[in-house]
Amino acid sequence: MTAPAPSNSLSLRASVVLVTSLFFTWGFLVSLNDVLVSAFRQVFHLSYSESTAVQLTFYLTCFAVSYPASRMVSRLGYRHALTVSLAVMACATLVFARASSHASFQLFLAALSLMAAGIAALQTAASPYVSLLGDASNAPSRYSLALAVNSLGSMLAPSFGAWAILPRLTASHAGSAGFRTPYLAIGAGLFALVIVVAVARLPDLRPAQASRQDVSYRALFQQRRLLFGVGAMFFYVGAEIAIGGLLINYLCLGSTLGATREHAAFLASLYNGGAMIGRFVGFPLLRRANPQRILAVLATTATLCVLLSVSSTGVTAAALMLAVGLCNSLMVPILVTSALDGLGPLIDAGSGLFVAALVGGALLPSVQGHIADAAGLRFSFLLPALCYLPSIFFGLKYKGRPQPLAASGPVLEG
C-alpha cells in the first residue's frame, strides 16, 4: 500500500485523473509523428528511408535521455519532474514554429529531438507515479487504464493532422509554413498544462532511497525477467512505430485502398483507436485473466494480421493492418508490469530501461524504410511481423501473475 496523501494535497483519485491526462498528451504528440512522416515526405520530397528520420531522431533522443530522466525523477521527485518535462515539450513547439518559418527539415528534426526529450522525461516520471497513486494490488489495471487514455490521444492525433496540417500543405501550397499554426496551438495547450501541474497539490511521492549498489545497472542486469521484458519491448516498439509510421503510405497504395493522404490519415486513427478500445476492455480483464497468456495470444494474432495483410489486397489488406492496433492494446502494460515484478527499490531505474527500449522505435522503422526503398513498401512490413516474436516468447516463458508494482515503498514528503 502507498502512504496516504497529506491533507494539503489532492486526493489520490484527483491526482490519478490529472496524471492520466498527461498520458493523453504524450500519446497525442507521439502519434502525430506518423502524420509528420507523410507530410515531410511530401514537402521535402523524401524517400521512405529519409522520411523515417522522424522516428530515428525522436526515439534515439528518448534512448539518450532515459538515464538522465530517471536521475532527474530521483532527485526532484515525481511532481516536479512532471512540471519540468512539460515545460521542455512546450518550448519544443516554439522551435517547430521557427522551423516552419525557415522551411528547414534539419530544424524540424531538432524540434522533434527536444520534444522527445520532454516526452521521455514525462513518461519516466508518470508511468511509475500513476502506479503508486493508490492500492498497489490494482497497479497493473490502473496503469492499463492510463494507457487507454494514452491511446485516446494517439487515436485523435492522425485526425487532427488530417484536418489541421495536411490540408495546409496541399490546398494552400504553403509548404512547411503549414506546420506553424497547429504547433503554436499545441504549444499554448502545453504551457497551460505546465501551469496546472505546477500549482496543483499533487502528492509529493519520491522514489525509495536504496543503496548505491542496489540502484546500479549491474544490479539491474542480474534481473533476467526484466532484461527479457526490455528486449521484447525493444522489438514491440519497433513494430508498432514502423507500422504506424508507414501506415498512411500503405493505405495510399493502389493495391491497398488508393486513398488520398488526408483520407488515409483519418483511417489511420482506427489503428490507435483499436489500441484504445482494447485497453479500456482490458482494464477489468487484467484483474481476472492471466496477463502473460493474453500477451502471447495478442502478439501471435498481430503477427498473423500483418502477414495476411501483405499477402492480400484492397479493403482486406487495409482492415487486417488496422486490426494490429487492437492487438497492440495490452502488450505494453503486461510487458512493463510483468518485467518490473519484484524489483523493489530498482523499480525507477527499471522504468528508465523501458524508456531506453524505445530506441527500437528509432532503429527498426529506419531499417523498414530502407527495405521499402529497395524491395517495395508492402514487402517491408514483413519486418514488423517478425518483431512480435519476442513478446510471444515472453508471454509463454513467464506465466505467473505479476506481484504488486509498487513494492519500492515510496517516500511521501508533506
Summary of the structure (lengths in Angstrom):
residues: 414
radius of gyration: 20.4
end to end distance: 17.5
largest distance: 62.1
contacts: 1617
relative contact order: 0.17
helix: 79%
strand: 1%
